[in-house]
Amino acid sequence: MQKTFNRLFLIFAAFLFSSFVYLIVGFTLLRSHFKPVFAASNLVQILFWIFVVFAVSDVAIVLKIRQGILGESPPSVEEADAFQRRIVSRSLVIYALAEIPSILGLIYFMFSGNLLYFLILWMISLITFLMIRPSQEFLDRMDRNLPPS
C-alpha cells in the first residue's frame, strides 16, 4: 500500500503544482500589457458568481467522492490489486476536480482583469487540495481495508 500512497502523493503534487502555475500565469499577465476581454460591467460580476457557484459545487462533489473512497467495503484477497487501482483512479479524478476552481479563476481573470476575484477562486482550489491531500491516516484506513497477503 505504501507504493500506492507514494503514487497518490506524486499525482497530488503534480496537480497542486499546476494550480500554482495558473497563479503564476495570472501574475505574469498582470505585469504584461494584458487587456481583459470585457470592460467592467455587470456581466463580469454575474460571471464571477456563476464561477463561485461552480467552484463550491465542485468542492462538494470532490468531498463526496473522497468520502466514497474511504467508505468502500474491504476487498477480498483477489480484489486487492483492483482496489488499489480504484483508489488511484478515483483520487486522480478528485485531484483534477479540485483544480477546476483555479482554472475558472484564471479564465475569470482573462475576462475581467480582476486579480482579487481570481485569487478568491484560486484559494477555493487550494483549500480543496488541502482537504483531500493524501495523508498517513488515509493510508492507514486503506491498509485496514486490505486483507492480509
C-alpha positions in Angstrom: 0.0 0.0 0.0 3.0 2.3 0.5 3.7 2.2 -3.2 0.1 3.3 -3.9 0.4 6.1 -1.4 3.6 7.3 -3.0 1.9 7.3 -6.4 -1.0 9.2 -5.0 1.2 11.8 -3.4 3.1 12.3 -6.7 -0.1 12.8 -8.6 -1.4 15.1 -5.9 1.8 17.2 -6.0 1.6 17.5 -9.8 -2.0 18.7 -9.7 -1.2 21.1 -6.9 1.8 22.5 -8.8 -0.3 23.0 -11.9 -2.7 25.1 -9.8 0.3 27.3 -8.7 1.2 27.6 -12.4 -2.2 29.2 -13.1 -1.4 31.7 -10.4 2.0 32.5 -12.0 0.3 32.9 -15.4 -2.2 35.4 -13.8 0.6 37.4 -12.2 2.6 37.3 -15.5 -0.4 38.6 -17.4 -0.9 41.3 -14.8 2.7 42.5 -15.3 2.4 42.5 -19.1 0.3 44.7 -21.3 -2.7 42.4 -20.9 -6.1 43.8 -21.8 -9.1 42.0 -20.3 -11.7 40.7 -22.7 -14.7 42.5 -21.1 -14.7 46.0 -19.8 -16.0 46.4 -16.2 -19.7 45.6 -16.4 -22.4 43.7 -14.6 -21.7 40.7 -16.9 -18.3 40.3 -15.2 -19.9 40.3 -11.7 -22.5 37.8 -12.8 -19.9 35.6 -14.3 -17.9 35.7 -11.0 -20.8 34.5 -9.0 -21.6 31.8 -11.5 -18.0 30.6 -11.2 -18.2 30.7 -7.4 -21.3 28.5 -7.5 -19.5 26.1 -9.9 -16.4 26.1 -7.6 -18.4 25.4 -4.4 -20.4 22.7 -6.2 -17.2 21.2 -7.4 -15.8 21.1 -3.8 -19.0 19.3 -2.7 -18.6 16.7 -5.4 -14.9 16.2 -4.6 -15.7 15.7 -0.9 -18.5 13.2 -1.7 -16.2 11.2 -4.0 -13.5 11.3 -1.4 -15.9 10.0 1.3 -16.9 7.2 -1.1 -13.3 6.1 -1.4 -12.9 5.9 2.4 -16.2 4.2 2.8 -15.7 1.3 0.5 -16.1 -2.2 1.9 -12.9 -4.3 2.3 -12.0 -6.3 -0.8 -11.1 -9.9 -0.9 -7.5 -11.1 -1.4 -8.2 -11.5 -5.2 -9.5 -7.9 -5.4 -6.7 -6.2 -3.5 -4.9 -5.0 -6.7 -8.1 -3.8 -8.3 -9.0 -2.0 -5.0 -5.6 -0.1 -5.1 -6.1 0.8 -8.8 -9.6 2.0 -8.0 -8.2 4.2 -5.2 -5.6 5.7 -7.6 -8.1 6.3 -10.4 -10.7 7.9 -8.1 -8.0 10.1 -6.5 -6.9 11.2 -9.9 -10.4 12.3 -10.6 -10.8 14.2 -7.4 -7.4 15.9 -7.9 -8.5 17.0 -11.3 -11.8 18.3 -10.0 -10.0 20.2 -7.2 -8.1 22.1 -9.9 -11.2 23.4 -11.6 -11.7 26.5 -9.3 -8.2 27.7 -10.1 -8.9 27.2 -13.9 -12.1 29.1 -13.5 -10.2 31.9 -11.7 -7.7 32.2 -14.5 -10.5 32.3 -17.1 -12.3 35.0 -15.0 -9.1 37.0 -14.7 -8.7 36.9 -18.5 -12.2 38.1 -18.9 -12.2 40.8 -16.3 -8.6 41.6 -15.3 -9.6 41.4 -11.6 -6.8 39.7 -9.7 -8.7 39.7 -6.4 -11.5 37.5 -7.7 -9.0 35.3 -9.4 -7.3 34.8 -6.1 -10.6 34.0 -4.3 -11.3 31.2 -6.8 -7.7 30.0 -6.7 -7.9 29.9 -2.8 -11.0 27.7 -3.1 -8.9 25.3 -5.2 -6.0 25.4 -2.7 -8.3 24.8 0.3 -9.8 21.8 -1.6 -6.4 20.4 -2.2 -5.5 20.8 1.4 -8.7 19.0 2.5 -8.1 16.0 0.1 -4.4 15.6 0.3 -3.1 12.0 0.8 -2.2 11.5 4.4 -0.9 8.8 6.7 -4.4 8.5 8.1 -5.7 7.8 4.6 -3.0 5.2 4.1 -3.8 3.5 7.5 -7.5 3.4 6.6 -6.8 1.8 3.2 -4.4 -0.7 4.9 -7.2 -1.8 7.3 -9.5 -2.4 4.3 -7.0 -4.6 2.6 -6.9 -8.3 3.5 -3.5 -9.7 4.8 -1.4 -11.0 1.9 
